[in-house]
Amino acid sequence: MRQTPKLQPLRSRSLIHPGQMNPVRVHCEGSPFGRHVRLQLQPGANLYESIAVPLAACGIKSASMTLLGGYYREFNFVVAPPDPEGGAVIAFGPPIPTGHSYMVFGNATLGTSTEGAPLVHCHATIRTERGELRGGHVLPDLCTVGDAPIFAHVTSHETFAVHQVFDKETNFPALQPYEEKNHE
């Protein structure tokens, strides 16, 4: 008689943060208004330029956006498994190039890097030339928009800004919202 193996309850993986715990894990800001922009990502430009340059021209330094489907001539992303050495919560692996790819869906945040430059943080799901579905943390400066424009729906953060800061709990830079004091 064949025995059925005992099933273990499903459980999400746990990440143990290596640094000092911050009792406030989620930091939130809200804005009573924001500008909505339909952005057209230009063929041949990298994803970073396609987002940061036109939004800067509109005076937008911080925003959330949805990237609609479209083809990329070149696409690179990384995945972030736990840091095997335990020094930080994650350790990005090497870039994963997928060549010509189709972005099924993506979300991005425009903020400011630790150096004060525009930062585009993006996660997406793509379909590779071989038909594989892949996804992860997108490397915007290593992704080139294909032959047709790709659209993004942008909502500006008018009364707060998103800044990259070093997070002591994860030992990793993270995006955090901060209230803007000089808004109209």
VMD Tcl script that draws the C-alpha trace (Angstrom):
set ca {
  {0.00 0.00 0.00}
  {1.36 3.37 -1.04}
  {1.47 6.07 1.64}
  {0.59 9.65 0.88}
  {3.37 12.00 2.04}
  {2.41 14.37 4.83}
  {2.11 17.90 3.44}
  {3.84 20.70 5.27}
  {1.91 23.96 5.70}
  {2.92 26.60 3.17}
  {4.78 29.54 4.58}
  {6.37 32.65 3.15}
  {10.12 32.88 3.42}
  {11.35 35.02 6.28}
  {14.02 37.64 5.86}
  {16.02 38.35 8.96}
  {17.14 41.96 8.94}
  {20.77 42.24 10.03}
  {20.62 45.72 11.58}
  {18.94 47.40 14.50}
  {15.15 47.11 14.27}
  {13.22 50.28 13.53}
  {9.83 50.07 15.32}
  {8.29 52.06 12.42}
  {8.75 49.72 9.46}
  {6.44 51.47 7.00}
  {6.78 55.22 6.47}
  {3.86 56.90 4.73}
  {3.09 60.30 3.26}
  {0.05 61.37 1.30}
  {-0.70 64.20 -1.04}
  {-4.12 65.81 -1.42}
  {-3.31 66.54 -5.07}
  {-0.93 65.48 -7.80}
  {-0.33 66.04 -11.48}
  {-1.19 63.23 -13.88}
  {1.08 62.92 -16.89}
  {0.89 60.51 -19.81}
  {4.54 59.98 -20.63}
  {5.70 58.64 -23.98}
  {8.98 56.69 -23.65}
  {10.95 57.39 -26.80}
  {12.29 54.69 -29.16}
  {16.04 54.15 -28.85}
  {16.34 55.94 -25.49}
  {17.13 54.10 -22.31}
  {14.38 53.75 -19.75}
  {16.12 56.04 -17.26}
  {16.41 58.95 -19.75}
  {12.87 58.35 -21.01}
  {11.49 58.90 -17.51}
  {13.87 61.28 -15.70}
  {14.47 63.87 -18.44}
  {10.86 64.72 -19.45}
  {9.62 64.65 -15.86}
  {12.43 67.01 -14.79}
  {11.34 69.33 -17.63}
  {7.86 69.34 -16.04}
  {9.36 70.15 -12.64}
  {8.53 66.69 -11.28}
  {11.18 65.28 -8.93}
  {9.12 62.56 -7.27}
  {6.38 60.39 -8.75}
  {4.81 56.95 -9.02}
  {4.05 55.43 -12.39}
  {2.68 52.46 -14.25}
  {4.61 51.35 -17.33}
  {2.34 49.88 -19.97}
  {3.33 47.02 -22.25}
  {5.89 47.54 -24.96}
  {8.98 46.18 -26.71}
  {12.56 46.83 -25.64}
  {15.61 46.37 -27.86}
  {17.67 45.50 -24.82}
  {16.48 44.66 -21.34}
  {18.43 43.97 -18.13}
  {17.22 43.20 -14.63}
  {18.49 41.69 -11.41}
  {17.00 39.54 -8.69}
  {17.69 40.06 -5.01}
  {18.02 36.91 -2.94}
  {19.03 37.17 0.72}
  {22.67 38.19 1.22}
  {24.55 34.90 1.75}
  {27.05 36.70 4.00}
  {24.29 38.25 6.14}
  {25.69 41.78 5.92}
  {22.56 43.20 4.31}
  {19.01 41.95 3.87}
  {19.62 41.26 0.15}
  {22.45 41.09 -2.34}
  {21.66 41.87 -5.95}
  {22.89 39.24 -8.35}
  {24.60 40.08 -11.64}
  {22.56 41.78 -14.42}
  {20.42 39.34 -16.38}
  {20.32 40.44 -20.03}
  {17.28 39.28 -22.00}
  {17.86 41.06 -25.32}
  {14.70 41.91 -27.24}
  {11.91 41.65 -24.70}
  {8.31 42.68 -24.17}
  {7.41 44.39 -20.90}
  {4.07 42.96 -19.85}
  {3.69 45.39 -16.96}
  {5.88 47.51 -14.73}
  {5.76 49.98 -11.87}
  {8.35 52.65 -11.22}
  {9.09 55.33 -8.66}
  {10.97 58.52 -9.43}
  {12.90 59.88 -6.49}
  {16.30 61.25 -5.52}
  {19.40 59.11 -5.04}
  {21.79 59.39 -2.10}
  {23.96 61.53 -4.41}
  {21.08 63.94 -5.15}
  {20.50 62.75 -8.74}
  {17.17 61.53 -10.14}
  {16.63 57.85 -9.34}
  {14.25 55.53 -11.20}
  {13.35 52.43 -9.18}
  {11.43 49.92 -11.30}
  {10.10 46.38 -11.08}
  {8.52 44.65 -14.06}
  {7.37 41.42 -15.65}
  {8.71 40.73 -19.12}
  {8.44 38.12 -21.85}
  {11.77 37.23 -23.46}
  {12.33 36.41 -27.14}
  {12.17 32.73 -26.16}
  {8.74 33.26 -24.60}
  {9.88 32.97 -20.98}
  {8.14 35.12 -18.37}
  {10.74 36.78 -16.15}
  {10.68 39.61 -13.68}
  {12.62 41.50 -11.10}
  {14.36 44.76 -10.31}
  {14.87 46.59 -13.62}
  {18.16 48.35 -14.47}
  {16.68 51.42 -16.24}
  {19.97 52.67 -17.70}
  {20.50 49.22 -19.32}
  {17.07 48.96 -20.95}
  {16.52 50.47 -24.40}
  {13.02 51.24 -25.68}
  {12.22 49.42 -28.93}
  {11.06 50.86 -32.25}
  {7.68 52.13 -30.99}
  {6.96 54.47 -28.07}
  {5.91 52.94 -24.76}
  {3.46 54.78 -22.54}
  {3.62 55.39 -18.81}
  {0.95 56.87 -16.56}
  {2.59 59.13 -13.98}
  {1.24 60.66 -10.79}
  {3.46 63.29 -9.20}
  {4.03 63.53 -5.48}
  {3.36 67.21 -4.91}
  {3.57 67.56 -1.13}
  {6.21 64.94 -0.39}
  {9.34 63.61 -2.03}
  {10.92 60.18 -2.16}
  {14.60 60.00 -1.25}
  {17.02 57.09 -1.20}
  {18.54 56.77 2.27}
  {20.65 54.15 3.98}
  {18.36 51.94 6.07}
  {20.11 50.78 9.26}
  {17.74 47.84 9.73}
  {18.35 46.24 6.34}
  {21.90 47.62 5.85}
  {20.77 48.62 2.39}
  {19.71 51.86 0.68}
  {15.92 52.22 0.56}
  {13.40 54.76 -0.70}
  {11.62 56.77 1.99}
  {8.99 59.51 1.69}
  {9.65 62.92 3.23}
  {7.28 65.85 3.55}
  {8.23 68.74 1.30}
  {8.23 72.06 3.12}
  {8.30 74.29 0.02}
  {5.22 73.29 -1.96}
  {2.65 75.74 -3.27}
}
mol new
graphics top color blue
foreach p $ca { graphics top sphere $p radius 0.5 }
foreach p [lrange $ca 0 end-1] q [lrange $ca 1 end] { graphics top cylinder $p $q radius 0.2 }
display resetview
